[in-house]
Amino acid sequence: MMSAAELGVELGRRIQAERLRQNLTQQTLADRAGLSRPTVARMETEGSTTLTNFLAALVALRRSGDLQDLLQSPPAATIEQFLGEQPTRKRGSR
């Protein structure tokens, strides 16, 4: 399991790989995303950015649809869950 920092670096590498696959420069991606070139460079090399900047890069790369499966509800484990009869939690336990 990756740490948050390791996951950030991996996501940065994937942004870079997709940018290169589309044959875009860092400056072009930055312009399309409304970011600075150093922000894109930092995102790609260090994995360091805000969630908003990361999402802007995904939109600029036309890959925001890839987030569809992120945090999907797990499949029903009981018949009550399948039928939707179990109330949804509003907050976590203490």
C-alpha positions in Angstrom: 0.0 0.0 0.0 1.4 3.4 -1.0 1.7 6.4 1.3 -0.1 9.7 0.4 3.3 11.1 -0.8 4.0 8.0 -2.9 0.5 8.1 -4.4 1.0 11.8 -5.3 4.3 11.0 -7.1 2.6 8.2 -9.0 -0.3 10.4 -10.1 2.2 13.0 -11.2 4.0 10.4 -13.3 0.7 9.4 -14.9 -0.2 13.1 -15.7 3.2 13.4 -17.3 2.8 10.2 -19.3 -0.6 11.3 -20.6 0.8 14.7 -21.5 3.6 13.1 -23.5 1.2 10.6 -25.1 -0.8 13.6 -26.3 2.4 15.3 -27.5 1.9 18.4 -25.3 4.5 20.6 -23.7 4.2 21.5 -20.0 3.4 25.0 -21.1 0.6 23.9 -23.3 -0.9 21.8 -20.5 -0.5 24.7 -18.1 -2.2 27.1 -20.5 -5.1 24.7 -21.1 -5.5 24.0 -17.4 -5.1 27.6 -16.3 -2.0 26.8 -14.3 1.6 28.0 -14.4 4.3 25.8 -16.0 6.2 25.5 -12.7 3.0 24.1 -11.1 2.7 21.5 -13.9 6.4 20.6 -13.5 6.0 20.3 -9.7 2.9 18.1 -10.2 4.7 15.8 -12.6 8.0 15.5 -10.7 7.1 15.8 -7.0 3.4 14.9 -7.1 2.9 18.1 -5.2 -0.2 20.1 -6.0 -3.7 20.9 -4.9 -6.6 18.7 -5.7 -8.1 21.6 -7.7 -4.9 21.8 -9.8 -4.8 18.1 -10.3 -8.4 18.1 -11.5 -7.7 21.1 -13.8 -4.9 19.1 -15.4 -7.2 16.0 -15.9 -9.9 18.2 -17.5 -7.2 19.8 -19.8 -6.1 16.4 -20.8 -9.7 15.3 -21.4 -9.3 12.5 -18.8 -11.7 13.7 -16.1 -14.1 10.8 -17.1 -11.5 8.5 -15.6 -12.7 9.5 -12.2 -16.1 7.9 -12.7 -15.1 4.7 -10.9 -13.4 6.5 -8.0 -15.0 5.8 -4.7 -18.0 3.9 -6.1 -20.3 2.3 -3.6 -19.3 -1.2 -2.9 -21.7 -3.9 -4.1 -24.5 -4.9 -1.7 -23.5 -7.4 0.9 -27.0 -8.1 2.2 -30.5 -8.3 0.6 -31.5 -5.3 2.6 -28.7 -3.3 1.1 -29.6 -4.6 -2.4 -33.2 -3.5 -1.9 -32.1 -0.1 -0.5 -33.9 -0.7 2.8 -30.9 0.0 5.0 -30.5 3.7 6.0 -27.3 5.3 4.7 -24.9 6.5 7.4 -24.7 10.2 7.8 -21.4 10.2 9.9 -18.8 7.8 11.1 -18.7 6.1 14.5 -16.7 7.6 17.2 
